[in-house]
Amino acid sequence: MHATKISTQNLLDRIMEKIGKQFDSPAIIEDTNDVAIKVAVELWRPLDEHELILRDQMREERNNANIRSYNNLMETLNSLFYGDPL
């Protein structure tokens, strides 16, 4: 039983390594800190409140979509790993 656990872990490690090498895997959650916003304003121009609200809404929608995609991927991989029908 112990050998199976090690080989399973090795398989998962190899899958993660392969995914990391073949695919660009950006952060699932996008966030911009206050320092980055301040520097952007200094380099470009001040943003009005409406622009900031729209940006926050777009970021939230994108984050939610990324989380859903990630969860779907993990469910699919889990189903494939345990032999469950999709």
C-alpha positions, 0 to 999 in steps of 0.5 A: 500500500505504501508503494502505491501512495509513493507512486501516486504522489510521483505521478501527481508531481510529474503531472504538475511539473509537465503542466508548469513547463507546457502551460503559462499558469498565471495567478488565479486571483488578480489583485493590485495593491495600493502601492502599484496603483499609486505608481501607475497614477504617477506614471500615467494620470489620476483615475476617476472614481468611476474608472476605479469602480469599473476596474474593480468590477472587471477584476472581480468578474475575472477572478470569479471566472478563474476560480470556476475554471480552476474548480472545474479543472480540479473536478475533472482531474479528480474524476479522471484520477479516480476513474469516475465517469465524466 
